[in-house]
Amino acid sequence: MPPIQEAKAELRAEMRTRRRSLAANQPNAGQIIGDVALAQGLIPPDAVTALFWPIGDEVDLRPLMERLVREGRPVVLPCTPNEPAPLTFRRWTPEASLKPGPMRTMEPNAGAPVLQPNILFVPLLAFDSVGRRIGYGGGFYDRTLAALRQSSTIKAYGVGFAGQQVPRVPTDALDQALDGVITERGVAFFQAP
């Protein structure tokens, strides 16, 4: 295994354990993070916002999803392809039926409209002070951000617990930096990639 991949694997293993503990001690972090995002104006009224259905101990943003839909704002969830490719995004409403995706995610059925987001909330295992993140290793969000940044203006915010910050996330040429990270303690903004 190349050294960068080995470093990433070690960090992932460490951060899964750390995040599990953080989630157990902060069960309402998703509500707080949603409130922070709205208070900071991170979601313009006309935005198509991509959120994510929580897996395991990820921050649960379903309260934010429901609030945005109640306010008439479009929310989309990622749909993971079966091969290495960018994610697609389908419209979500509380009434929408969901199906299991290939990465243990829940995603809208194929009949839900496909929309391109301009605000993207990204799950993560770790982040650092300059906007690097590490996820689960599939590269789906990195491919998606690379494609969206070529064709449109998009803001990408990592979502996690403040305790998921590390001194440095190992990265390679394919990794995409975030515009900011939202935690229960507020928002950190980074230089645009």
Salt bridges, closest charged atoms under 4 A:
GLU14 OE2 - ARG18 NH2 3.01
ASP35 OD1 - ARG67 NH1 3.97
ASP57 OD1 - ARG19 NE 2.75
ASP60 OD2 - ARG62 NH2 2.70
GLU71 OE2 - ARG67 NE 3.01
GLU71 OE1 - ARG73 NH2 3.15
GLU107 OE2 - LYS99 NZ 3.12
ASP128 OD2 - ARG132 NE 2.55
ASP172 OD2 - LYS8 NZ 3.26
ASP175 OD2 - LYS8 NZ 2.78
ASP179 OD2 - ARG149 NH2 3.41
